[in-house]
Amino acid sequence: MTTNQSLTNAFNYTFKSSLKGLSLLPAIANFGVLAFLVTFFTGAEILQRQPIINNEGVTTGYISAKSNYISYFFGMGEKLLLPTLVLVALCGLSMAICTFNFITSKKQVNVYYSLGITRTKLFLGKYLSGITLLAISTFIPLFITLIMNLASLGFSGTVFKTFLLYLLSLSVVSISSFTITATVFSCVGTVFEAGVFSSIILFLPDILLYGIQTIMAKYLYGNPYGFDFIPVNNDRWNDSYVATLSEQFNFLSPVFFMKTELSNFGVIEREETKDGIKQVIENPNFTNIILWVILLTAIAFLGIKIYNKRKAEIAGFIGTNRVLNTFVSFLAGFFAFSLAISIAEEMLVGIIIGAISFILIHLVLELAVLRDLKKFVRGLYKLPIGLVAVGVFVASVNT
């Protein structure tokens, strides 16, 4: 790493060297997830022809996918869309861990600093290389899916709009995970903390909304969330739906912010008329993507600022960021509390079990991260504060 080339242009060297090695593994995983769940299943559906069989069981012809679909990008349903988004997010998280793991080694940090590169350029070089790999590994399988759509279903504006929707959405999901993890990595000293803390923060809105919804469903009379509903003037039970806070506020989630749009445009069937009216296909809404790109830009600059102030001495040491330690342990405890509430039948039993779960989760996480009995004892004052905060919320819902 001390060649003349690296000394004369340290930023380019950092960027290019980060495009290979361990960083390729998450990119390959991201490509594999999308190639299998999107490209493979799309091709299996639209590249085959359905036989036309008469009453005598004789095949009289074939129907191509063009007769049934306008565009076809994700036909596996909403239930499999969720794990797909989670897997893409985990690839972004893994990319950040592989790209920024040098932070946890004093030797590697000293080697990079010996190149004469500033911390800002070092962070940017690593960050841009990760984004590049994630973008390429997302583009290739989706571009192949686009080609299959054009070859089988024909040219249409809808196909290109859907391709753009999936490309931008999945790219931003992986980059969101990558950016958040890179920023968290700048705050901590170990890979373990970066992985655990980032995973919890990625699903922070979903954990909070689940907990709030669970408590409201148990103790708030007239609460509409978490129950099956039947649309007004509809007597068909199979048309009922579950209203959830996560669905209402999914734009807050860095993983699921485009779930609704991706679900709506995964498959667009060809219907010339519907009740005598020509089918109108609405354009995808890219507003959430734009807002998240702006937010991620701000988070990336925050990561640079934090990294510039980071003490190199914390490399390899666990439990150095007390704010994140407390926040994550509280969030995990709140999730355990709400989970106990949802299981228990009686209010008092649920609150007692939930409180015990909160205490145990908090103590275990704090002790696991700090690994210092004196620091652990000094920080015990935070436990009753967390319990009181949860108790105040439950009391407010009840009253």
VEXDREN-2710 file (C-alpha; in Angstrom, 1 decimal):
% VEXDREN-2710
k/r/px/py/pz
1/MET/0.0/0.0/0.0
2/THR/3.0/2.3/-0.1
3/THR/3.6/2.3/-3.9
4/ASN/4.3/5.5/-5.8
5/GLN/0.9/5.3/-7.3
6/SER/-0.8/5.2/-4.0
7/LEU/1.2/8.1/-2.7
8/THR/0.5/10.4/-5.7
9/ASN/-3.2/9.7/-5.9
10/ALA/-4.3/8.2/-2.6
11/PHE/-8.0/8.9/-3.2
12/ASN/-8.1/7.0/-6.5
13/TYR/-6.1/4.2/-5.0
14/THR/-8.5/3.9/-2.0
15/PHE/-11.5/3.9/-4.3
16/LYS/-10.1/1.3/-6.8
17/SER/-8.6/-1.0/-4.2
18/SER/-12.0/-1.1/-2.4
19/LEU/-13.7/-2.4/-5.5
20/LYS/-12.1/-5.8/-5.0
21/GLY/-11.4/-8.2/-2.2
22/LEU/-14.0/-8.8/0.5
23/SER/-16.2/-6.0/-0.9
24/LEU/-17.0/-8.2/-3.9
25/LEU/-18.8/-10.8/-1.7
26/PRO/-21.8/-8.7/-0.7
27/ALA/-22.1/-7.4/-4.3
28/ILE/-22.1/-11.0/-5.6
29/ALA/-24.7/-11.9/-2.9
30/ASN/-26.9/-8.9/-3.9
31/PHE/-26.7/-9.9/-7.5
32/GLY/-27.6/-13.5/-6.6
33/VAL/-30.6/-12.5/-4.6
34/LEU/-32.1/-10.3/-7.4
35/ALA/-31.1/-12.7/-10.2
36/PHE/-32.9/-15.5/-8.4
37/LEU/-36.0/-13.8/-6.9
38/VAL/-36.6/-11.3/-9.8
39/THR/-34.9/-12.4/-13.0
40/PHE/-35.2/-16.1/-12.8
41/PHE/-38.8/-16.2/-11.8
42/THR/-39.7/-13.5/-14.3
43/GLY/-38.1/-15.5/-17.1
44/ALA/-39.8/-18.7/-16.0
45/GLU/-43.2/-17.0/-16.3
46/ILE/-43.0/-14.7/-19.4
47/LEU/-40.6/-16.8/-21.6
48/GLN/-43.0/-19.8/-21.7
49/ARG/-46.2/-20.2/-23.7
50/GLN/-49.4/-21.5/-22.1
51/PRO/-51.1/-24.4/-24.2
52/ILE/-54.7/-24.1/-25.3
53/ILE/-56.4/-27.4/-24.7
54/ASN/-59.9/-28.1/-26.1
55/ASN/-62.6/-30.3/-24.5
56/GLU/-61.1/-33.4/-25.9
57/GLY/-57.7/-32.7/-24.2
58/VAL/-55.9/-31.9/-27.5
59/THR/-53.6/-28.9/-27.6
60/THR/-54.8/-26.6/-30.4
61/GLY/-52.4/-23.7/-29.9
62/TYR/-50.4/-21.6/-27.5
63/ILE/-50.9/-18.3/-25.7
64/SER/-47.8/-16.1/-25.2
65/ALA/-47.3/-14.1/-22.0
66/LYS/-47.9/-11.0/-24.1
67/SER/-51.6/-11.8/-24.1
68/ASN/-51.7/-11.7/-20.3
69/TYR/-49.2/-9.1/-19.2
70/ILE/-48.1/-5.5/-20.0
71/SER/-45.1/-5.8/-17.6
72/TYR/-43.8/-8.5/-15.3
73/PHE/-41.0/-7.8/-12.8
74/PHE/-41.9/-9.4/-9.5
75/GLY/-44.7/-12.0/-9.6
76/MET/-44.0/-13.7/-6.3
77/GLY/-46.5/-11.7/-4.3
78/GLU/-46.2/-9.3/-1.4
79/LYS/-45.3/-12.0/1.2
80/LEU/-42.0/-12.7/-0.7
81/LEU/-41.4/-9.0/-1.4
82/LEU/-40.7/-8.4/2.3
83/PRO/-37.9/-11.0/2.6
84/THR/-36.5/-9.8/-0.7
85/LEU/-36.2/-6.2/0.6
86/VAL/-34.7/-7.6/3.9
87/LEU/-32.1/-9.6/2.0
88/VAL/-31.1/-6.6/-0.2
89/ALA/-30.8/-4.5/2.9
90/LEU/-28.6/-7.2/4.6
91/CYS/-26.3/-7.1/1.5
92/GLY/-25.9/-3.4/1.9
93/LEU/-25.1/-3.9/5.6
94/SER/-22.5/-6.6/4.8
95/MET/-21.0/-4.3/2.1
96/ALA/-20.4/-1.6/4.8
97/ILE/-18.8/-4.2/7.2
98/CYS/-16.5/-5.5/4.5
99/THR/-15.6/-2.0/3.2
100/PHE/-15.1/-0.3/6.6
101/ASN/-13.7/-3.1/8.7
102/PHE/-10.3/-1.5/8.5
103/ILE/-11.6/0.9/11.1
104/THR/-11.4/-1.8/13.8
105/SER/-7.7/-2.5/13.2
106/LYS/-5.1/0.0/14.4
107/LYS/-2.5/-1.4/12.0
108/GLN/-4.7/-0.9/9.0
109/VAL/-5.8/2.5/10.1
110/ASN/-2.2/3.6/10.5
111/VAL/-1.3/2.2/7.0
112/TYR/-4.1/4.2/5.4
113/TYR/-3.1/7.3/7.2
114/SER/0.4/6.8/6.0
115/LEU/-0.8/7.3/2.4
116/GLY/-1.2/11.0/3.1
117/ILE/-4.9/10.9/2.5
118/THR/-7.3/13.0/4.7
119/ARG/-10.0/11.2/6.7
120/THR/-12.7/12.8/4.6
121/LYS/-11.3/11.5/1.3
122/LEU/-10.6/8.1/2.9
123/PHE/-14.2/7.8/4.0
124/LEU/-15.5/9.1/0.6
125/GLY/-13.3/6.7/-1.3
126/LYS/-14.6/3.7/0.6
127/TYR/-18.1/5.0/0.6
128/LEU/-18.3/5.6/-3.2
129/SER/-16.7/2.2/-4.0
130/GLY/-19.5/0.5/-1.9
131/ILE/-22.2/2.5/-3.7
132/THR/-20.7/1.6/-7.1
133/LEU/-20.6/-2.1/-6.3
134/LEU/-24.2/-2.1/-5.0
135/ALA/-25.5/-0.1/-7.9
136/ILE/-23.9/-2.4/-10.5
137/SER/-25.0/-5.6/-8.7
138/THR/-28.6/-4.3/-8.7
139/PHE/-28.5/-3.0/-12.3
140/ILE/-27.4/-6.1/-14.1
141/PRO/-30.2/-8.6/-13.0
142/LEU/-32.8/-5.9/-13.4
143/PHE/-31.5/-4.9/-16.9
144/ILE/-31.7/-8.6/-17.9
145/THR/-35.3/-8.6/-16.6
146/LEU/-36.0/-5.5/-18.7
147/ILE/-34.7/-7.2/-21.8
148/MET/-36.9/-10.3/-21.2
149/ASN/-39.9/-8.0/-20.7
150/LEU/-39.2/-6.2/-24.0
151/ALA/-38.6/-9.4/-25.9
152/SER/-41.7/-11.2/-24.6
153/LEU/-44.2/-8.5/-23.9
154/GLY/-43.2/-5.8/-26.3
155/PHE/-42.1/-2.2/-26.0
156/SER/-44.2/0.1/-23.7
157/GLY/-43.7/3.0/-21.4
158/THR/-45.0/0.9/-18.5
159/VAL/-42.2/-1.6/-18.8
160/PHE/-39.5/1.1/-18.7
161/LYS/-41.2/2.9/-15.8
162/THR/-41.4/-0.3/-13.8
163/PHE/-37.8/-1.1/-14.6
164/LEU/-36.8/2.4/-13.3
165/LEU/-39.0/2.0/-10.2
166/TYR/-37.4/-1.4/-9.3
167/LEU/-33.9/-0.2/-10.1
168/LEU/-34.0/3.0/-8.1
169/SER/-36.0/1.4/-5.2
170/LEU/-33.8/-1.6/-4.7
171/SER/-30.6/0.4/-5.2
172/VAL/-31.7/3.0/-2.6
173/VAL/-32.7/0.2/-0.1
174/SER/-29.2/-1.4/-0.3
175/ILE/-27.5/2.0/-0.2
176/SER/-29.6/3.1/2.8
177/SER/-28.4/0.0/4.7
178/PHE/-24.8/0.6/3.5
179/THR/-24.9/4.3/4.5
180/ILE/-26.4/3.8/7.9
181/THR/-24.0/1.0/8.7
182/ALA/-21.0/3.0/7.6
183/THR/-22.1/5.9/9.8
184/VAL/-22.6/3.6/12.8
185/PHE/-19.2/2.0/12.1
186/SER/-17.7/5.4/12.5
187/CYS/-19.1/5.5/16.1
188/VAL/-18.0/2.1/17.4
189/GLY/-14.8/0.1/17.7
190/THR/-15.8/-3.5/16.7
191/VAL/-17.5/-5.3/13.8
192/PHE/-19.9/-6.9/16.2
193/GLU/-21.3/-3.5/17.4
194/ALA/-21.5/-2.2/13.8
195/GLY/-23.5/-5.2/12.7
196/VAL/-25.8/-5.5/15.7
197/PHE/-26.4/-1.7/16.2
198/SER/-26.9/-1.1/12.4
199/SER/-29.4/-4.0/12.1
200/ILE/-31.5/-2.6/14.9
201/ILE/-31.4/0.9/13.6
202/LEU/-32.4/-0.2/10.1
203/PHE/-35.6/-1.7/11.5
204/LEU/-36.0/1.0/14.2
205/PRO/-39.3/2.5/12.7
206/ASP/-40.8/-1.0/12.3
207/ILE/-39.8/-2.0/15.9
208/LEU/-41.3/1.1/17.4
209/LEU/-44.5/1.0/15.3
210/TYR/-45.0/-2.7/16.1
211/GLY/-44.6/-2.0/19.8
212/ILE/-46.9/1.1/19.8
213/GLN/-49.5/-0.8/17.7
214/THR/-49.4/-3.8/20.0
215/ILE/-49.9/-1.8/23.2
216/MET/-52.7/0.3/21.5
217/ALA/-54.4/-2.9/20.3
218/LYS/-54.5/-4.2/23.9
219/TYR/-55.3/-1.2/25.9
220/LEU/-56.8/1.6/23.7
221/TYR/-60.5/1.2/23.1
222/GLY/-61.5/2.0/19.5
223/ASN/-57.9/1.5/18.1
224/PRO/-58.1/0.7/14.4
225/TYR/-54.7/-0.8/14.0
226/GLY/-53.8/-4.5/14.2
227/PHE/-57.2/-5.8/13.4
228/ASP/-59.0/-7.3/10.4
229/PHE/-61.4/-4.9/8.7
230/ILE/-64.0/-5.3/6.0
231/PRO/-64.4/-2.4/3.6
232/VAL/-67.6/-0.4/3.9
233/ASN/-70.5/-1.8/1.8
234/ASN/-68.6/-5.1/1.3
235/ASP/-70.0/-8.3/2.6
236/ARG/-67.2/-10.6/1.4
237/TRP/-64.9/-11.7/4.2
238/ASN/-62.1/-12.6/1.9
239/ASP/-61.8/-8.9/1.0
240/SER/-60.9/-7.9/4.6
241/TYR/-57.5/-6.4/5.4
242/VAL/-55.3/-5.8/8.4
243/ALA/-54.7/-2.1/9.2
244/THR/-51.2/-1.7/10.6
245/LEU/-49.1/1.3/11.6
246/SER/-46.2/0.0/9.6
247/GLU/-48.3/0.2/6.4
248/GLN/-49.5/3.7/7.4
249/PHE/-46.0/5.0/8.0
250/ASN/-43.8/2.7/5.8
251/PHE/-42.2/5.7/4.2
252/LEU/-40.2/6.1/7.5
253/SER/-38.5/2.7/7.1
254/PRO/-35.2/2.6/5.2
255/VAL/-36.0/-0.9/4.1
256/PHE/-39.7/-0.9/3.3
257/PHE/-40.3/2.7/2.2
258/MET/-41.2/1.6/-1.4
259/LYS/-43.0/-1.6/-0.5
260/THR/-46.4/-0.4/-1.6
261/GLU/-45.2/0.9/-5.0
262/LEU/-43.2/-2.2/-5.7
263/SER/-46.1/-4.4/-4.8
264/ASN/-48.5/-2.5/-7.0
265/PHE/-46.2/-2.5/-10.1
266/GLY/-44.7/-6.0/-9.7
267/VAL/-47.1/-7.4/-12.3
268/ILE/-49.4/-5.4/-14.5
269/GLU/-51.9/-7.6/-16.3
270/ARG/-53.2/-6.8/-19.8
271/GLU/-56.9/-5.8/-19.5
272/GLU/-58.2/-4.0/-22.5
273/THR/-61.4/-3.0/-20.8
274/LYS/-62.7/-3.2/-17.2
275/ASP/-66.4/-2.7/-16.9
276/GLY/-66.5/-1.2/-20.3
277/ILE/-63.8/1.4/-19.4
278/LYS/-60.3/1.2/-20.8
279/GLN/-57.7/0.4/-18.2
280/VAL/-55.7/3.4/-17.0
281/ILE/-52.2/2.5/-15.6
282/GLU/-51.0/5.2/-13.1
283/ASN/-47.4/6.3/-13.0
284/PRO/-45.2/5.1/-10.2
285/ASN/-44.6/7.6/-7.3
286/PHE/-40.9/8.3/-6.9
287/THR/-41.4/10.9/-4.1
288/ASN/-40.1/8.5/-1.3
289/ILE/-37.0/7.7/-3.3
290/ILE/-36.2/11.4/-3.8
291/LEU/-36.7/12.1/-0.1
292/TRP/-34.6/9.1/1.0
293/VAL/-31.8/10.1/-1.4
294/ILE/-31.7/13.6/0.3
295/LEU/-31.7/12.0/3.7
296/LEU/-29.0/9.5/2.9
297/THR/-26.8/12.4/1.6
298/ALA/-27.2/14.1/5.0
299/ILE/-26.4/10.8/6.8
300/ALA/-23.3/10.3/4.7
301/PHE/-22.1/13.8/5.6
302/LEU/-22.8/13.0/9.2
303/GLY/-20.8/9.8/8.9
304/ILE/-17.8/11.9/7.5
305/LYS/-18.1/14.3/10.4
306/ILE/-18.2/11.6/13.0
307/TYR/-15.3/9.7/11.3
308/ASN/-13.2/12.9/11.3
309/LYS/-13.7/13.2/15.1
310/ARG/-13.3/9.5/15.8
311/LYS/-10.5/8.5/18.1
312/ALA/-8.2/5.9/16.5
313/GLU/-7.6/4.4/20.0
314/ILE/-11.1/2.9/20.1
315/ALA/-10.3/0.5/17.3
316/GLY/-10.9/-3.0/18.4
317/PHE/-12.5/-2.1/21.7
318/ILE/-16.2/-2.8/22.5
319/GLY/-18.6/-0.6/24.4
320/THR/-17.0/2.7/23.7
321/ASN/-20.2/4.5/22.5
322/ARG/-22.5/4.7/25.5
323/VAL/-25.2/6.6/23.6
324/LEU/-25.7/3.8/21.1
325/ASN/-25.4/1.1/23.8
326/THR/-28.2/2.7/25.9
327/PHE/-30.4/3.4/22.8
328/VAL/-30.1/-0.1/21.4
329/SER/-30.7/-1.8/24.8
330/PHE/-33.8/0.3/25.4
331/LEU/-35.2/-0.4/22.0
332/ALA/-34.6/-4.1/22.3
333/GLY/-36.2/-4.0/25.8
334/PHE/-39.2/-2.1/24.4
335/PHE/-39.7/-4.7/21.7
336/ALA/-39.5/-7.6/24.3
337/PHE/-42.1/-5.7/26.4
338/SER/-44.5/-5.2/23.5
339/LEU/-44.1/-8.8/22.5
340/ALA/-45.0/-10.0/26.0
341/ILE/-48.0/-7.7/25.9
342/SER/-49.2/-9.2/22.7
343/ILE/-49.0/-12.8/24.0
344/ALA/-50.5/-12.3/27.5
345/GLU/-54.2/-12.5/27.9
346/GLU/-54.5/-10.5/31.1
347/MET/-53.4/-6.9/31.3
348/LEU/-51.5/-7.2/34.6
349/VAL/-49.8/-10.4/33.6
350/GLY/-48.7/-8.9/30.3
351/ILE/-47.3/-5.8/32.1
352/ILE/-45.4/-7.9/34.6
353/ILE/-44.0/-10.3/32.1
354/GLY/-43.2/-7.3/29.8
355/ALA/-41.4/-5.5/32.6
356/ILE/-39.3/-8.5/33.5
357/SER/-38.4/-9.1/29.8
358/PHE/-37.4/-5.4/29.5
359/ILE/-35.1/-5.6/32.5
360/LEU/-33.5/-8.9/31.4
361/ILE/-32.9/-7.7/27.8
362/HIS/-31.5/-4.4/29.0
363/LEU/-29.1/-6.0/31.6
364/VAL/-27.9/-8.7/29.2
365/LEU/-27.1/-6.3/26.4
366/GLU/-25.5/-3.7/28.6
367/LEU/-23.3/-6.3/30.3
368/ALA/-22.4/-8.0/26.9
369/VAL/-21.3/-4.7/25.4
370/LEU/-19.6/-3.1/28.4
371/ARG/-17.9/-6.3/29.7
372/ASP/-16.9/-4.2/32.7
373/LEU/-18.7/-4.7/36.0
374/LYS/-17.9/-1.3/37.4
375/LYS/-19.2/0.5/34.3
376/PHE/-22.2/-1.8/34.3
377/VAL/-23.1/-0.9/37.9
378/ARG/-22.6/2.8/37.3
379/GLY/-25.0/2.7/34.4
380/LEU/-27.8/0.9/36.2
381/TYR/-29.6/4.3/36.8
382/LYS/-30.7/4.1/33.1
383/LEU/-32.9/1.0/33.7
384/PRO/-35.6/2.6/35.9
385/ILE/-35.7/5.6/33.5
386/GLY/-36.4/3.3/30.6
387/LEU/-39.1/1.4/32.6
388/VAL/-40.7/4.7/33.7
389/ALA/-40.8/5.9/30.0
390/VAL/-42.6/2.7/28.9
391/GLY/-44.9/2.8/31.9
392/VAL/-45.9/6.4/31.1
393/PHE/-46.8/5.5/27.5
394/VAL/-48.9/2.5/28.6
395/ALA/-50.7/4.6/31.2
396/SER/-51.4/7.3/28.6
397/VAL/-52.9/4.7/26.3
398/ASN/-55.1/3.3/29.1
399/THR/-56.4/6.7/30.1
END
